[in-house]
Amino acid sequence: MARRNSQKREKILETLKRCHGALSVASLHKKMPEMDITTIYRNLELFVEDGVVKKLNLGSEEALYEYAEEIHHHAVCTDCDRIIHFTAPEGEIKELLGLKDFNADSIEITVRGTCKH
């Protein structure tokens, strides 16, 4: 079912698109202080259901949300919490996993380590 795109929904989505990365609800609220935090959270969950936004749990206390423009993975620095986006050939990943009797609909890779900050 197609959802109505209100001005608030459009503003949330445009803010995520401009950031080119993952943001928490609190970070989004700082960028849009005039919008109620409950409205932001509720709309993000609807975007996740629709597949427009990806919800990430990368080890921080809060879930992060990012615009789901293209398939990519994440490397998280355990020292500075920097998140690096990277792509990897999905076909090769599926082959390396060796899951013969399993049809993977999606693959999410999170690599943890330290960056050269």
MODA-V936028 format. One record per residue. RES is the residue in three letters. PHI is phi in degrees with one decimal (999 if undefined). PSI is psi in whole degrees, -180 to 180 (999 if undefined). D_LAST is the distance of its C-alpha to the last C-alpha in whole Angstrom. Layout:
((RES | PHI | PSI | D_LAST) (RES | PHI | PSI | D_LAST))
//
This chain:
((MET | 999 | 129 | 45) (ALA | -75.3 | 136 | 43) (ARG | -96.9 | 150 | 42) (ARG | -70.4 | 132 | 43) (ASN | -92.0 | 98 | 40) (SER | -78.9 | 171 | 40) (GLN | -63.1 | -37 | 39) (LYS | -66.3 | -44 | 36) (ARG | -60.7 | -44 | 35) (GLU | -62.9 | -40 | 35) (LYS | -65.9 | -42 | 33) (ILE | -61.6 | -47 | 30) (LEU | -64.6 | -43 | 30) (GLU | -63.8 | -38 | 29) (THR | -64.0 | -44 | 27) (LEU | -63.4 | -41 | 25) (LYS | -62.5 | -43 | 25) (ARG | -66.7 | -30 | 24) (CYS | -75.3 | -23 | 21) (HIS | 50.5 | 45 | 20) (GLY | -177.7 | -173 | 18) (ALA | -96.3 | 137 | 19) (LEU | -129.2 | 149 | 20) (SER | -83.0 | 167 | 22) (VAL | -61.1 | -40 | 26) (ALA | -62.5 | -41 | 25) (SER | -65.7 | -41 | 22) (LEU | -63.1 | -40 | 25) (HIS | -63.8 | -36 | 28) (LYS | -63.7 | -34 | 26) (LYS | -79.3 | -20 | 26) (MET | -135.5 | 64 | 30) (PRO | -63.4 | -20 | 31) (GLU | -75.3 | -13 | 34) (MET | -98.4 | 137 | 34) (ASP | -63.5 | 136 | 35) (ILE | -62.9 | -33 | 32) (THR | -65.0 | -40 | 35) (THR | -63.0 | -42 | 36) (ILE | -61.9 | -50 | 32) (TYR | -59.9 | -49 | 32) (ARG | -60.0 | -43 | 35) (ASN | -70.3 | -36 | 34) (LEU | -61.0 | -42 | 31) (GLU | -64.1 | -37 | 33) (LEU | -66.2 | -40 | 36) (PHE | -62.5 | -39 | 33) (VAL | -63.1 | -46 | 32) (GLU | -57.3 | -38 | 35) (ASP | -80.7 | -8 | 36) (GLY | 79.9 | 12 | 33) (VAL | -85.1 | -31 | 31) (VAL | -125.2 | 144 | 28) (LYS | -105.7 | 132 | 27) (LYS | -96.1 | 127 | 26) (LEU | -117.3 | 138 | 23) (ASN | -119.8 | 93 | 22) (LEU | -102.9 | 21 | 19) (GLY | 103.5 | -13 | 19) (SER | -79.4 | 170 | 19) (GLU | -67.0 | -36 | 22) (GLU | -99.9 | 147 | 23) (ALA | -69.6 | 150 | 24) (LEU | -113.9 | 152 | 22) (TYR | -126.9 | 140 | 24) (GLU | -142.2 | 151 | 23) (TYR | -65.9 | 129 | 26) (ALA | -88.6 | 69 | 27) (GLU | -76.2 | -49 | 27) (GLU | -142.1 | 156 | 26) (ILE | -70.5 | 126 | 26) (HIS | -153.7 | 173 | 22) (HIS | -124.2 | 179 | 20) (HIS | -133.0 | 141 | 17) (ALA | -116.4 | 127 | 14) (VAL | -114.7 | 124 | 12) (CYS | -78.9 | 125 | 9) (THR | -78.8 | -10 | 11) (ASP | -89.8 | -47 | 9) (CYS | -116.6 | 2 | 8) (ASP | 65.9 | 14 | 11) (ARG | -63.4 | 141 | 9) (ILE | -113.9 | 123 | 12) (ILE | -108.2 | 130 | 12) (HIS | -93.2 | 137 | 16) (PHE | -145.9 | 158 | 17) (THR | -112.9 | 156 | 21) (ALA | -148.9 | 145 | 23) (PRO | -62.9 | 115 | 27) (GLU | -61.2 | -38 | 29) (GLY | -60.5 | -42 | 32) (GLU | -68.6 | -37 | 30) (ILE | -63.7 | -46 | 28) (LYS | -59.6 | -40 | 32) (GLU | -65.3 | -44 | 33) (LEU | -63.4 | -34 | 31) (LEU | -67.3 | -29 | 31) (GLY | 65.2 | 32 | 35) (LEU | -90.5 | 86 | 36) (LYS | -64.9 | -42 | 40) (ASP | -104.4 | 37 | 42) (PHE | -142.8 | 129 | 39) (ASN | -101.0 | 105 | 38) (ALA | -78.1 | 121 | 35) (ASP | -79.3 | -34 | 35) (SER | -153.4 | 156 | 31) (ILE | -130.6 | 129 | 28) (GLU | -122.4 | 122 | 25) (ILE | -112.0 | 131 | 22) (THR | -124.5 | 120 | 19) (VAL | -106.1 | 132 | 17) (ARG | -113.2 | 142 | 15) (GLY | 175.4 | -156 | 12) (THR | -123.4 | 141 | 8) (CYS | -94.5 | 173 | 6) (LYS | -93.6 | 74 | 4) (HIS | -92.7 | 999 | 0))
//
